[in-house]
Amino acid sequence: MTRALTPADFAVDSSHLARTLIGATLLVDGVGGTIVETEAYDASEPAAHSHRGPTPRNAVMFGPPGHAYVYLSYGMHWCLNFVCREPGHGAGVLIRALAPMIGIDTMRERRGLQDERLLCAGPGRLGQALGITQEHNGLPLDRAPFQLTAAPPDMPPPVVIGPRIGITKATDLPWRFGLQGSRFLSRRF
């Protein structure tokens, strides 16, 4: 039986959370699927938005765990992160890819394409498919419009681990996690 994630589930290290989110279900306003790819970020390393301390853009990362941190990437893609660890630390998990399950027609309309594999394969695509905007920044993940349920505890998904992608700093950290064999990953491991 699956259970809803609570703020206490997010009060852990980002790499631990990133791994345990694989196989969890994420819905935003009833649209979403299974999380198949994540990346961990922590204020202690230079690739994190929180590395240089709080700013108006990243302030949510320093707040309580279990909230959405949403930022605009390249001036066009809204990216969804989950804040974790203790308040004031500045850690989070980027949700990189989902296997679409619910609201696929809505995702296709938002993305303007039919290929189910490409609907949520990458953080920008995922944000667009789920209708993520700046309005989601700072919202608690345990309430509407979010619905998050843990992966089934009796069948932990097989997870692959590798270095993060799409960044230029701290690229050696093995903080990218994915569902082994998933065809919905943003890029193969």
NORTA-V216012 format. One record per backbone hydrogen bond with DSSP energy under -1.0 kcal/mol. NH is the residue of the N-H (numbers start at 1). CO is the residue of the C=O. Records with the same first field share a line. If there is no record, write none. Layout:
NH = CO + CO
This chain:
5 = 148
9 = 6
10 = 7
11 = 8
12 = 10
17 = 13
18 = 14
19 = 15
20 = 16
21 = 17
22 = 19
23 = 35
24 = 21
25 = 149
26 = 33
27 = 147
28 = 31
29 = 145
31 = 28
32 = 102
33 = 26
34 = 99
35 = 24
36 = 97
37 = 97
38 = 177
39 = 94
40 = 175
41 = 92
45 = 42
48 = 45
51 = 48
53 = 50
59 = 55
61 = 58
62 = 59
63 = 60
66 = 83
68 = 139
69 = 81
71 = 79
73 = 77
76 = 73
77 = 73
79 = 71
81 = 69
82 = 93
83 = 67
84 = 91
85 = 10
88 = 62
89 = 86
92 = 41
93 = 82
94 = 39
95 = 80
96 = 37
97 = 37
98 = 120
99 = 34
101 = 32
102 = 32
107 = 103
108 = 104
109 = 105
110 = 106
111 = 107
112 = 108
113 = 108
118 = 115
119 = 116
122 = 96 + 120
126 = 122
127 = 123
128 = 124
129 = 125
130 = 126
132 = 127
136 = 133
137 = 134
138 = 68
139 = 136
141 = 66
146 = 143
147 = 27
149 = 25
150 = 3
155 = 152
160 = 178
162 = 176
164 = 173
173 = 170
175 = 173
176 = 162
177 = 38
178 = 160
179 = 36
180 = 158
182 = 179
